[in-house]
Amino acid sequence: MKKVAIGVDIGGTNTAIGVVDAEGHVMVKDNISTPSHGDIDQYISDLAAAIKELIKSVKLLNENLEVVGIGIGAPNGNYYSGTIEYAPNLSFKGVVRLVELLRAHFPEMEALALTNDANAAAIGEMIYGGAKDMKNFVMFTLGTGVGSGIVVNGDLVYGNDGFAGECGHTTLIPGGRLCGCTALGHLEAYCSAPGMKRTAFELMVQYNATDSILADKSFNELDSKMIYDAAEKGDKIALEVFEKTGAWLGQGLADTVHHLSPEAVFLFGGPTAAGDYIFKPTKKHMEKHLLPIFKDKIKILPSELKPGDAAIVGASALAWKELEK
């Protein structure tokens, strides 16, 4: 009998759901709106119905399937308690007992677990991606924020309360930019996609760069893909954005290396599609900040998870990990 797992990625706007086989292939997928109404009971009911419909549809393709579990990635997801706690981009307030509520709809499910989205990406990399043969690595997710998942001796690090691994909220520049968490100078404020946009505007003001390809873009319009496209055309502002972002990220990764001594650091997310524009300066500046005992030992690698399905695949990997226990 072929075994599959359900992956659920809860985002601020949409919730993606997929049925994933043991090799990491998404067999079928769907999505529902992550509601703004804040009614968690209604949302759980809608989510359970969507999962059951997907299971039904995949069994029509192959009735000889066993669904072994459900893995869920969500902002501020706590693996220990199965709760989402004070997630700023979700309408559900306070502490939400998500696993308990969903399990009521799937009492027969062998594995049902929740973690945050960056941890899910790290588990996905370990089960399906480039970290299959690694016991010690770190995953950094670059997107709206900067998330991270830490694997030590083959196990994801959750810490005492379930929230370990917030490397994006280490202080990079004391008293620096306002971070989304309201603190100042965090890595996330500089190396996320919005952070890159802020860097572009700072540089255009600094150089009075009215001739930049980016100069006619509004703040709300500009995104990291536009910065990449401009860099490809040789735009000096765009090229410096990547150089500065890589310098900051490399400094942050050096701190992480000093703490953990990983075999590799994986980078995942929209800005990493820029390839060498981001990877080369990041590697150069990480090496610059490392102690001699770490130099030229730590790899910086792109995630091998398929971008379009990575969130679903990463979440589903949590179910497989639960079955190993």
Backbone torsions as a table, in degrees:
resi	resn	phi	psi	omega
1	MET	NA	131.6	-179.9
2	LYS	-77.5	130.7	-179.9
3	LYS	-102.3	139.5	179.2
4	VAL	-135.5	162.4	176.6
5	ALA	-129.1	155.4	176.4
6	ILE	-97.1	131.8	173.2
7	GLY	-110.9	132.3	179.5
8	VAL	-126.8	124.1	176.2
9	ASP	-115.8	112.8	-177.5
10	ILE	-94.2	111.6	176.8
11	GLY	-107.6	173.7	-177.6
12	GLY	-65.2	-29.6	-177.7
13	THR	-108.1	-45.6	-177.3
14	ASN	-128.5	154.5	172.5
15	THR	-114.1	118.1	-179.9
16	ALA	-95.1	139.4	-176.9
17	ILE	-133.6	138.5	178.2
18	GLY	-150.9	155.7	173.3
19	VAL	-101.6	122.9	-170.8
20	VAL	-122.7	133.0	178.7
21	ASP	-85.7	179.2	-173.6
22	ALA	-68.5	-14.0	177.7
23	GLU	-95.8	1.3	178.5
24	GLY	88.0	15.1	178.2
25	HIS	-88.8	130.5	176.7
26	VAL	-82.1	115.7	-176.4
27	MET	-81.6	-46.2	174.5
28	VAL	-145.6	154.6	178.6
29	LYS	-150.3	163.3	-179.6
30	ASP	-158.1	176.0	172.4
31	ASN	-150.0	154.4	173.8
32	ILE	-127.8	162.6	177.3
33	SER	-71.1	138.0	167.3
34	THR	-84.6	112.0	-164.9
35	PRO	-72.2	157.4	175.1
36	SER	-96.5	-2.5	-175.0
37	HIS	-79.8	-16.3	176.3
38	GLY	77.2	7.1	-179.4
39	ASP	-88.2	97.2	-173.4
40	ILE	-67.3	-35.2	179.9
41	ASP	-64.2	-42.1	178.1
42	GLN	-66.0	-40.6	178.8
43	TYR	-63.0	-44.9	179.5
44	ILE	-62.0	-40.3	177.7
45	SER	-61.7	-44.0	178.8
46	ASP	-66.4	-40.9	-180.0
47	LEU	-64.9	-45.3	179.5
48	ALA	-61.4	-41.5	179.3
49	ALA	-63.7	-40.5	179.9
50	ALA	-67.0	-39.6	178.1
51	ILE	-63.9	-45.6	-179.4
52	LYS	-63.3	-36.5	178.9
53	GLU	-67.2	-38.7	177.4
54	LEU	-65.7	-42.7	178.1
55	ILE	-60.2	-42.6	178.6
56	LYS	-61.9	-43.4	-177.2
57	SER	-68.1	-37.8	-178.7
58	VAL	-73.4	-29.5	177.9
59	LYS	-74.1	-20.4	172.3
60	LEU	-69.0	-30.3	177.3
61	LEU	-77.4	-35.6	-179.4
62	ASN	-154.3	100.7	-175.6
63	GLU	-72.1	-13.2	-179.6
64	ASN	-89.4	53.6	-178.5
65	LEU	-119.6	145.5	172.7
66	GLU	-122.5	123.1	176.4
67	VAL	-87.7	113.9	-172.0
68	VAL	-89.0	-19.1	-178.9
69	GLY	175.8	177.7	178.8
70	ILE	-127.8	125.1	173.7
71	GLY	-111.3	138.1	-174.0
72	ILE	-128.1	129.4	171.6
73	GLY	-109.1	132.5	-177.3
74	ALA	-153.1	151.6	175.0
75	PRO	-61.3	136.5	-179.6
76	ASN	57.7	30.2	176.5
77	GLY	-76.7	130.9	-177.9
78	ASN	-107.1	111.5	-177.8
79	TYR	-60.8	-42.1	-175.9
80	TYR	-61.2	-45.5	-172.7
81	SER	-100.4	-11.0	-176.8
82	GLY	68.5	27.2	-177.0
83	THR	-116.2	153.8	166.5
84	ILE	-101.7	125.1	-170.8
85	GLU	-120.0	111.6	172.7
86	TYR	53.7	46.0	179.2
87	ALA	-71.8	119.9	-172.9
88	PRO	-68.8	-24.8	-175.8
89	ASN	-101.0	9.0	176.2
90	LEU	-113.1	152.0	-177.5
91	SER	-80.8	-9.7	-179.4
92	PHE	-81.9	120.3	-172.1
93	LYS	-90.9	152.0	174.4
94	GLY	70.8	-142.8	-177.9
95	VAL	-100.3	120.9	-177.3
96	VAL	-108.3	122.3	-178.3
97	ARG	-83.2	67.9	-168.5
98	LEU	-65.2	-46.6	-177.9
99	VAL	-63.7	-43.4	179.0
100	GLU	-60.0	-43.7	-178.4
101	LEU	-68.5	-39.8	-178.6
102	LEU	-74.4	-33.7	-179.9
103	ARG	-61.9	-28.5	177.6
104	ALA	-60.6	-25.4	178.6
105	HIS	-91.3	-15.5	-177.7
106	PHE	-135.3	61.1	-175.7
107	PRO	-64.5	-20.8	-177.5
108	GLU	-86.7	-8.1	-172.6
109	MET	-71.2	126.2	-174.6
110	GLU	-67.1	-40.5	-178.4
111	ALA	-129.7	129.0	176.6
112	LEU	-145.5	112.5	-172.4
113	ALA	-144.9	157.5	-176.5
114	LEU	-131.0	143.3	169.0
115	THR	-150.3	177.8	178.5
116	ASN	-78.9	166.8	-170.0
117	ASP	-65.9	-35.7	179.0
118	ALA	-69.9	-39.3	175.4
119	ASN	-62.1	-40.4	178.4
120	ALA	-61.5	-39.8	178.1
121	ALA	-63.6	-39.9	179.6
122	ALA	-65.1	-42.7	178.0
123	ILE	-64.8	-40.0	177.0
124	GLY	-60.5	-41.2	178.5
125	GLU	-64.4	-36.2	-178.7
126	MET	-72.8	-37.5	-176.8
127	ILE	-84.5	-41.0	-171.1
128	TYR	-117.4	-18.8	-166.6
129	GLY	-109.4	-145.8	-173.7
130	GLY	-73.4	-9.8	-178.3
131	ALA	-101.1	18.6	-176.4
132	LYS	-55.0	-36.5	-176.5
133	ASP	-105.2	17.2	-177.9
134	MET	-108.5	142.8	176.7
135	LYS	-104.7	-18.3	-176.8
136	ASN	-137.4	108.3	178.3
137	PHE	-156.9	167.9	178.3
138	VAL	-130.4	138.0	175.1
139	MET	-107.7	126.4	171.9
140	PHE	-110.1	127.4	177.1
141	THR	-106.4	121.2	-178.6
142	LEU	-106.8	115.2	179.9
143	GLY	-156.7	-131.0	175.8
144	THR	-59.4	-32.2	173.4
145	GLY	-128.7	-166.3	173.0
146	VAL	-124.3	111.2	178.9
147	GLY	-107.9	167.9	176.9
148	SER	-153.1	149.2	174.1
149	GLY	-128.5	132.2	-173.5
150	ILE	-113.5	127.2	176.6
151	VAL	-116.5	123.1	179.6
152	VAL	-126.2	126.6	-179.6
153	ASN	53.6	34.6	176.6
154	GLY	84.9	0.9	-179.3
155	ASP	-119.4	140.0	174.4
156	LEU	-68.1	137.5	-179.2
157	VAL	-89.5	116.8	178.5
158	TYR	-105.1	-20.3	-179.2
159	GLY	77.7	-170.6	-175.6
160	ASN	-67.8	-36.8	-172.7
161	ASP	-115.4	3.0	179.1
162	GLY	96.3	-1.5	-174.0
163	PHE	-115.1	20.0	178.0
164	ALA	-64.5	155.0	173.6
165	GLY	98.9	24.7	178.3
166	GLU	-91.1	60.8	-178.0
167	CYS	-65.7	-25.1	178.2
168	GLY	-66.3	-14.6	-179.0
169	HIS	-109.9	23.5	166.9
170	THR	-77.1	149.1	-177.6
171	THR	-80.4	118.3	179.4
172	LEU	-92.2	-47.4	-178.8
173	ILE	-130.9	104.3	-179.4
174	PRO	-54.9	129.9	-179.9
175	GLY	72.9	14.1	-176.3
176	GLY	-80.5	-147.9	-174.4
177	ARG	-57.8	150.4	174.1
178	LEU	-71.4	124.7	176.5
179	CYS	-87.1	161.9	177.8
180	GLY	-62.0	-21.3	178.9
181	CYS	-83.4	-3.1	178.6
182	THR	87.9	-4.8	173.4
183	ALA	-82.5	171.9	-175.8
184	LEU	-110.1	138.2	168.2
185	GLY	80.4	15.2	-178.5
186	HIS	-71.9	154.3	178.2
187	LEU	-52.6	-39.9	-178.5
188	GLU	-58.6	-33.9	-178.0
189	ALA	-69.8	-14.0	-177.2
190	TYR	-113.3	-31.8	-169.8
191	CYS	-111.8	-1.8	172.4
192	SER	-76.1	170.9	175.8
193	ALA	-60.3	-45.1	174.6
194	PRO	-63.1	-32.6	177.2
195	GLY	-63.2	-39.5	177.2
196	MET	-63.6	-38.6	177.8
197	LYS	-63.4	-42.3	178.8
198	ARG	-63.1	-38.5	177.8
199	THR	-63.0	-41.5	-179.9
200	ALA	-60.0	-44.5	-178.8
201	PHE	-70.1	-36.3	176.5
202	GLU	-61.7	-42.3	-179.6
203	LEU	-68.6	-38.6	178.8
204	MET	-64.4	-36.3	176.1
205	VAL	-69.9	-44.1	-177.9
206	GLN	-59.1	-42.7	-176.0
207	TYR	-98.9	1.6	-173.8
208	ASN	49.0	49.3	-169.2
209	ALA	-84.3	66.4	179.7
210	THR	-69.2	-15.8	179.4
211	ASP	-89.9	-0.7	179.0
212	SER	-69.3	145.9	174.8
213	ILE	-57.6	-28.1	-176.0
214	LEU	-85.0	-9.9	-170.6
215	ALA	-63.5	-27.9	-177.5
216	ASP	-88.9	-0.1	-179.5
217	LYS	-86.9	139.3	174.4
218	SER	-77.4	163.3	-179.2
219	PHE	-61.3	-41.8	-178.9
220	ASN	-72.2	-23.7	-177.1
221	GLU	-82.3	-37.8	-172.6
222	LEU	-66.9	139.3	174.8
223	ASP	-140.8	174.4	-174.7
224	SER	-66.1	-29.5	177.6
225	LYS	-64.8	-40.2	177.5
226	MET	-64.4	-36.6	178.3
227	ILE	-65.4	-42.0	177.1
228	TYR	-61.8	-46.7	-179.5
229	ASP	-59.5	-39.2	178.8
230	ALA	-68.4	-38.6	177.8
231	ALA	-62.1	-39.6	178.1
232	GLU	-60.7	-26.9	179.1
233	LYS	-93.4	7.0	176.3
234	GLY	84.5	13.8	-179.7
235	ASP	-63.2	124.8	-173.7
236	LYS	-66.5	-36.4	178.6
237	ILE	-64.8	-47.5	-179.3
238	ALA	-61.7	-42.6	179.5
239	LEU	-63.4	-38.7	178.9
240	GLU	-71.6	-30.8	174.7
241	VAL	-57.4	-46.8	-179.6
242	PHE	-67.0	-39.0	179.6
243	GLU	-63.1	-45.4	-178.9
244	LYS	-70.1	-40.5	178.3
245	THR	-61.6	-43.0	177.8
246	GLY	-63.6	-36.8	178.6
247	ALA	-64.3	-44.7	179.7
248	TRP	-67.5	-44.3	-178.6
249	LEU	-65.7	-40.5	177.7
250	GLY	-60.4	-39.7	176.8
251	GLN	-63.4	-43.4	179.0
252	GLY	-64.9	-40.3	179.4
253	LEU	-66.5	-34.3	177.6
254	ALA	-61.0	-40.9	176.3
255	ASP	-59.9	-44.7	-179.7
256	THR	-62.8	-41.0	178.0
257	VAL	-62.0	-42.6	179.3
258	HIS	-62.7	-32.3	179.3
259	HIS	-76.4	-36.3	-164.4
260	LEU	-122.6	-20.4	-176.3
261	SER	49.3	58.0	-178.4
262	PRO	-78.4	162.5	173.1
263	GLU	-71.9	-36.5	-177.1
264	ALA	-153.8	157.7	169.3
265	VAL	-117.1	124.9	176.6
266	PHE	-98.6	138.3	175.8
267	LEU	-112.6	133.7	-178.8
268	PHE	-136.8	147.0	174.8
269	GLY	126.4	170.0	-174.8
270	GLY	-48.8	-51.8	-177.8
271	PRO	-60.1	-23.7	-178.2
272	THR	-71.7	-14.7	176.3
273	ALA	-64.6	-14.1	178.1
274	ALA	-74.4	-6.4	174.0
275	GLY	62.6	-128.4	-174.6
276	ASP	-61.5	-24.7	178.5
277	TYR	-56.8	-35.0	179.5
278	ILE	-102.2	-36.0	-175.2
279	PHE	-70.9	-41.1	-177.0
280	LYS	-63.7	-52.3	179.4
281	PRO	-66.0	-31.3	178.2
282	THR	-64.0	-47.0	178.9
283	LYS	-62.0	-46.2	-178.2
284	LYS	-59.0	-45.4	-175.6
285	HIS	-80.3	-27.0	172.1
286	MET	-62.5	-48.1	179.7
287	GLU	-59.7	-36.5	-179.5
288	LYS	-61.1	-33.8	-174.8
289	HIS	-96.4	-2.7	-175.0
290	LEU	-84.1	148.5	167.8
291	LEU	-62.4	151.1	-178.9
292	PRO	-54.6	-33.3	-177.8
293	ILE	-66.5	-16.4	-179.3
294	PHE	-104.7	-12.2	-172.2
295	LYS	-62.0	137.9	175.9
296	ASP	61.3	24.1	178.3
297	LYS	-113.9	-25.1	-171.5
298	ILE	-101.0	122.4	178.9
299	LYS	-83.7	142.5	169.4
300	ILE	-112.5	115.6	-169.8
301	LEU	-125.7	147.0	171.9
302	PRO	-74.2	145.6	175.2
303	SER	-59.7	145.0	176.2
304	GLU	-98.3	6.1	175.6
305	LEU	-75.2	139.1	179.5
306	LYS	-65.8	121.7	-171.8
307	PRO	-51.8	-45.5	-175.4
308	GLY	-66.4	-28.2	-176.0
309	ASP	-112.8	2.7	-169.8
310	ALA	-59.6	-40.8	-177.0
311	ALA	-65.8	-42.2	177.9
312	ILE	-66.2	-46.7	-178.3
313	VAL	-63.0	-43.7	178.8
314	GLY	-61.4	-43.1	179.0
315	ALA	-64.9	-42.0	-179.3
316	SER	-63.3	-30.8	-179.6
317	ALA	-61.5	-27.6	178.4
318	LEU	-62.2	-36.1	178.6
319	ALA	-65.4	-43.2	178.0
320	TRP	-63.1	-38.7	-179.9
321	LYS	-64.2	-37.9	178.7
322	GLU	-63.3	-35.5	-177.8
323	LEU	-69.1	-20.9	179.5
324	GLU	-74.1	-15.7	-173.9
325	LYS	-76.9	NA	NA
